[in-house]
Amino acid sequence: MLSNTHLLQRFLGVVDCGTLHAAAEAIGVTQPALTRSLKLLEESVGEALFERRGRGLTLTPLGVLLAEQARHLLREQQLAEAELLAFRKGEHGNLRVGAASIWMMELLPKVIARMHESYPLLQVTLSSMNYAEGAAGLQDGTLDAFFGGFQIMEPLPSYLIRRPLFVARLVVIARAGHPIFDLPTADAAALARYRWLSFQSDVAYLDNIREVVREACGQPLHVTAQCDSMSTTLELLRQGDYLAFLPSSFLTRAGGKGLAVVTTELPDVQFNSGPIFRRFLQQNAAFTLLLDTAVREVAEARLPVPGSLPPKGGGRAR
């Protein structure tokens, strides 16, 4: 059923274009030929793949499942062909990577630059995103790897591998001169007294502390600024009397200059961080070098590795 990649490519062409006419033009075949290809594919799976809705086509439940699997199969084929070209012509294809903020700002730039010293022809497409966006990209075949925190530890499909490299710990962060540091320990009421920043690329960060504070003192957090750029979020913290709930790993790098951790009575929140990547990439020499370089970079940054921090109560895994 999935062995005929020619039929699968035409099927995905119709899925992406929405109509037979548009798909036929995009693929470069006649509409009758495209219709015959879809009929052959539907005969092989035993059910209809599309329903007609007005002038367009809508996938049936089986069609949705087949489209997802077809994208993965065709991407695996592309990666395999790129690997063969690496031996024949020195060409290495395109690696599509999504990454969360700490990886984008502090870790991946050096890692990718080191990898390119050995594999200068490999093209890397790097996009900033949160975990939910990265998971969606891995599932729909638009990403090959995502680097970020595993706040959600759901089982992965067989074609993906998760590799924890360090432990991220969420802490309250403020500028070094913030008045909250006049307190020996900041309780929930003190935290609710000040203005907060919300890093919107991953609202799960703030959600972890918002409910804890409300339960402890009955007061809400006052979020007066929202930002989807981590570098801007850190600069806002340096410039004003804000608080934010962010990974402590930012303070060990250049982006954390002038900022400090606020000592609180709140429970600790920890989660692993690292890559989730397509299983086939285990056979790719360039990606293997990238992973090895990432491991060394984490070690040089003295970030805690999984198992090195004692688990603490409280907080919600996301």
C-alpha positions as CSV (number, residue, x, y, z in Angstrom):
1,M,0.0,0.0,0.0
2,L,2.8,2.4,0.9
3,S,5.4,1.0,-1.5
4,N,4.4,3.0,-4.5
5,T,5.9,6.4,-3.7
6,H,4.8,7.7,-7.1
7,L,1.1,7.3,-6.1
8,L,1.8,8.8,-2.7
9,Q,3.4,11.9,-4.2
10,R,0.4,12.5,-6.4
11,F,-1.9,11.9,-3.4
12,L,-0.1,14.5,-1.3
13,G,-0.2,16.9,-4.3
14,V,-4.0,16.8,-4.2
15,V,-4.0,17.1,-0.3
16,D,-1.8,20.3,-0.5
17,C,-3.6,21.9,-3.5
18,G,-7.2,21.0,-2.4
19,T,-8.5,20.3,-5.9
20,L,-7.7,17.9,-8.7
21,H,-7.3,20.7,-11.3
22,A,-4.8,22.7,-9.2
23,A,-2.9,19.5,-8.2
24,A,-2.6,18.4,-11.8
25,E,-1.2,21.7,-12.9
26,A,1.3,21.8,-9.9
27,I,2.5,18.2,-10.5
28,G,2.5,18.5,-14.3
29,V,0.1,15.7,-15.2
30,T,-3.3,15.6,-16.8
31,Q,-6.3,15.6,-14.5
32,P,-7.5,12.2,-15.8
33,A,-4.1,10.7,-15.1
34,L,-4.2,12.1,-11.6
35,T,-7.7,10.7,-11.1
36,R,-6.5,7.3,-12.1
37,S,-3.6,7.5,-9.7
38,L,-6.0,8.3,-6.8
39,K,-8.3,5.5,-7.8
40,L,-5.4,3.0,-7.8
41,L,-4.3,4.2,-4.3
42,E,-7.9,4.0,-3.0
43,E,-8.2,0.4,-4.3
44,S,-5.0,-0.5,-2.6
45,V,-6.1,0.8,0.8
46,G,-9.7,-0.4,0.4
47,E,-11.5,2.8,1.2
48,A,-12.1,6.3,-0.1
49,L,-9.5,8.9,0.8
50,F,-11.4,12.0,-0.2
51,E,-14.9,13.4,0.2
52,R,-16.2,16.1,-2.2
53,R,-17.1,19.3,-0.4
54,G,-18.4,22.0,-2.9
55,R,-15.6,22.5,-5.4
56,G,-12.9,21.1,-3.3
57,L,-11.9,17.8,-1.7
58,T,-11.7,16.9,2.0
59,L,-9.7,14.0,3.5
60,T,-11.6,11.1,5.1
61,P,-10.3,9.9,8.5
62,L,-8.3,7.2,6.6
63,G,-7.0,9.9,4.2
64,V,-5.8,12.0,7.1
65,L,-3.8,9.0,8.5
66,L,-2.4,8.1,5.1
67,A,-1.3,11.7,4.4
68,E,0.6,11.8,7.7
69,Q,2.3,8.4,7.1
70,A,3.0,9.3,3.4
71,R,4.9,12.5,4.4
72,H,7.1,10.6,6.8
73,L,7.8,7.9,4.3
74,L,8.7,10.3,1.5
75,R,10.9,12.3,3.9
76,E,12.7,9.2,4.9
77,Q,13.3,8.5,1.2
78,Q,14.7,12.0,0.7
79,L,17.0,11.6,3.7
80,A,18.2,8.3,2.4
81,E,18.9,9.7,-1.1
82,A,20.8,12.6,0.5
83,E,22.9,10.2,2.5
84,L,23.8,8.4,-0.8
85,L,24.7,11.7,-2.5
86,A,27.0,12.4,0.4
87,F,29.2,9.5,-0.8
88,R,28.8,10.1,-4.5
89,K,29.0,13.9,-4.9
90,G,29.7,15.3,-1.4
91,E,26.2,16.7,-1.3
92,H,24.4,16.5,2.1
93,G,20.9,17.9,1.5
94,N,19.0,20.1,3.9
95,L,18.5,19.6,7.7
96,R,15.4,21.3,9.1
97,V,15.7,22.1,12.8
98,G,13.3,23.8,15.2
99,A,14.5,25.0,18.6
100,A,13.4,26.7,21.8
101,S,15.0,29.9,23.1
102,I,17.9,28.6,25.2
103,W,19.0,26.5,22.3
104,M,18.5,29.2,19.7
105,M,20.3,31.9,21.7
106,E,23.1,30.1,23.4
107,L,23.8,26.5,22.2
108,L,22.9,25.8,18.6
109,P,24.8,28.7,17.0
110,K,28.2,27.3,18.1
111,V,27.1,23.7,17.6
112,I,26.0,24.3,14.0
113,A,29.1,26.4,13.2
114,R,31.3,23.6,14.4
115,M,29.4,21.0,12.4
116,H,29.8,23.1,9.2
117,E,33.6,23.0,9.6
118,S,33.4,19.4,8.7
119,Y,30.3,19.4,6.5
120,P,30.3,22.8,4.8
121,L,27.7,21.7,2.1
122,L,25.0,20.7,4.5
123,Q,22.2,23.3,4.4
124,V,20.5,24.0,7.8
125,T,17.1,25.6,8.1
126,L,16.8,26.8,11.7
127,S,13.5,28.1,13.1
128,S,12.6,29.4,16.6
129,M,9.6,27.7,18.1
130,N,8.1,26.2,21.3
131,Y,7.6,22.5,22.2
132,A,4.1,22.3,20.8
133,E,5.1,23.8,17.5
134,G,8.2,21.5,17.3
135,A,6.1,18.4,18.1
136,A,3.6,19.4,15.3
137,G,6.5,19.9,12.9
138,L,8.0,16.5,13.6
139,Q,4.6,14.9,13.2
140,D,3.7,16.5,9.9
141,G,7.2,16.0,8.4
142,T,8.2,19.7,8.1
143,L,11.0,19.3,10.8
144,D,13.8,16.7,11.1
145,A,14.8,17.7,14.6
146,F,13.6,19.9,17.5
147,F,15.8,21.0,20.4
148,G,14.0,22.2,23.5
149,G,12.5,21.2,26.9
150,F,10.4,18.1,27.3
151,Q,7.7,19.5,29.6
152,I,5.4,17.0,28.0
153,M,6.7,13.4,28.1
154,E,4.2,11.6,25.9
155,P,5.2,8.4,24.1
156,L,6.9,9.1,20.7
157,P,6.1,7.4,17.4
158,S,8.6,4.8,16.3
159,Y,10.2,7.1,13.8
160,L,11.3,9.6,16.5
161,I,14.0,9.5,19.2
162,R,14.2,11.7,22.3
163,R,17.6,12.4,23.9
164,P,17.7,14.4,27.1
165,L,21.0,16.3,27.4
166,F,20.5,18.6,30.4
167,V,18.0,19.5,33.1
168,A,16.2,22.8,32.9
169,R,15.1,24.3,36.2
170,L,12.4,27.0,36.3
171,V,13.2,29.9,38.7
172,V,11.9,33.4,39.4
173,I,14.3,35.9,37.8
174,A,14.7,39.6,38.3
175,R,17.3,42.3,37.8
176,A,20.0,42.3,40.4
177,G,18.7,45.6,42.0
178,H,15.0,44.6,42.2
179,P,13.4,45.6,45.6
180,I,12.3,42.0,46.1
181,F,15.9,41.2,47.0
182,D,15.5,43.2,50.2
183,L,13.4,40.3,51.5
184,P,15.2,37.3,53.0
185,T,12.8,35.0,51.1
186,A,10.0,35.9,48.7
187,D,6.7,34.2,49.7
188,A,3.7,33.9,47.4
189,A,2.2,37.2,48.6
190,A,5.4,39.1,47.8
191,L,5.5,37.6,44.3
192,A,2.0,38.7,43.7
193,R,2.9,42.3,44.7
194,Y,5.2,42.9,41.7
195,R,4.7,43.2,38.0
196,W,5.4,40.1,35.9
197,L,6.6,39.4,32.3
198,S,5.2,36.5,30.3
199,F,7.4,34.9,27.7
200,Q,4.6,34.1,25.2
201,S,6.5,31.5,23.2
202,D,6.0,29.1,26.0
203,V,3.2,30.2,28.3
204,A,3.6,26.9,30.2
205,Y,6.5,28.5,32.1
206,L,4.3,31.1,33.8
207,D,1.4,28.7,34.1
208,N,3.6,26.6,36.4
209,I,3.8,29.3,39.0
210,R,0.5,31.2,38.4
211,E,-1.7,28.6,40.0
212,V,0.7,27.9,42.8
213,V,0.8,31.5,43.9
214,R,-3.0,31.8,43.7
215,E,-3.5,28.7,45.8
216,A,-0.9,29.9,48.4
217,C,-2.1,33.5,49.0
218,G,-5.4,33.8,47.0
219,Q,-3.9,36.6,44.8
220,P,-3.3,36.6,41.1
221,L,0.0,37.4,39.4
222,H,-0.1,40.8,37.6
223,V,1.2,40.2,34.1
224,T,1.8,43.7,32.7
225,A,4.0,42.7,29.7
226,Q,4.0,39.8,27.2
227,C,6.8,39.1,24.8
228,D,7.5,36.4,22.3
229,S,11.3,37.1,22.0
230,M,13.5,35.7,24.8
231,S,16.3,38.3,24.2
232,T,13.7,41.1,24.6
233,T,12.2,39.5,27.6
234,L,15.6,39.4,29.3
235,E,16.3,43.0,28.4
236,L,13.0,44.1,29.8
237,L,13.9,42.3,33.1
238,R,17.2,44.3,33.2
239,Q,15.4,47.6,32.6
240,G,12.5,47.4,35.0
241,D,11.2,46.0,38.2
242,Y,9.6,42.9,36.6
243,L,9.6,39.3,37.6
244,A,9.6,36.3,35.3
245,F,9.6,32.5,35.6
246,L,12.2,31.1,33.3
247,P,14.9,28.4,33.0
248,S,17.9,29.1,35.2
249,S,20.2,28.1,32.3
250,F,19.8,31.6,30.9
251,L,21.7,33.0,33.9
252,T,24.7,30.8,33.2
253,R,25.1,32.3,29.7
254,A,25.7,35.8,28.3
255,G,22.0,36.6,28.1
256,G,21.7,36.4,31.9
257,K,24.1,39.3,32.6
258,G,22.7,41.6,35.3
259,L,19.9,39.2,36.3
260,A,19.6,37.0,39.4
261,V,17.5,34.2,40.9
262,V,14.9,35.2,43.5
263,T,14.9,32.9,46.5
264,T,11.3,31.7,47.0
265,E,9.3,29.2,49.1
266,L,7.7,27.7,46.0
267,P,8.2,24.1,44.9
268,D,10.9,23.4,42.3
269,V,10.0,22.8,38.6
270,Q,12.4,20.8,36.5
271,F,12.3,19.1,33.1
272,N,14.8,17.6,30.7
273,S,16.0,19.4,27.6
274,G,17.6,18.1,24.4
275,P,16.7,17.0,20.9
276,I,13.9,15.0,19.4
277,F,14.9,13.8,16.0
278,R,14.0,11.4,13.2
279,R,15.4,7.9,13.7
280,F,17.0,7.9,10.3
281,L,19.4,10.7,11.3
282,Q,21.3,8.3,13.5
283,Q,22.9,7.1,10.3
284,N,23.7,10.7,9.2
285,A,27.4,11.6,9.9
286,A,26.8,15.3,10.0
287,F,23.9,15.1,12.4
288,T,25.9,12.7,14.6
289,L,28.7,15.3,14.8
290,L,26.1,18.0,15.6
291,L,24.8,15.9,18.5
292,D,28.3,15.1,19.8
293,T,29.1,18.8,19.7
294,A,25.9,19.6,21.6
295,V,26.9,17.2,24.3
296,R,30.3,18.9,24.6
297,E,28.7,22.4,24.7
298,V,26.3,21.4,27.4
299,A,29.3,20.0,29.4
300,E,31.4,23.2,28.9
301,A,28.4,25.3,30.0
302,R,28.2,23.2,33.2
303,L,24.5,22.6,32.7
304,P,23.2,19.8,35.0
305,V,22.7,16.5,33.2
306,P,19.7,14.2,33.7
307,G,19.9,12.5,37.0
308,S,22.3,15.0,38.6
309,L,19.6,17.0,40.4
310,P,17.4,15.5,43.1
311,P,13.7,15.6,42.2
312,K,11.7,18.0,44.3
313,G,8.0,18.1,44.9
314,G,5.4,20.5,43.4
315,G,5.1,22.1,40.0
316,R,3.4,20.5,37.0
317,A,5.1,18.6,34.3
318,R,4.0,20.0,30.9
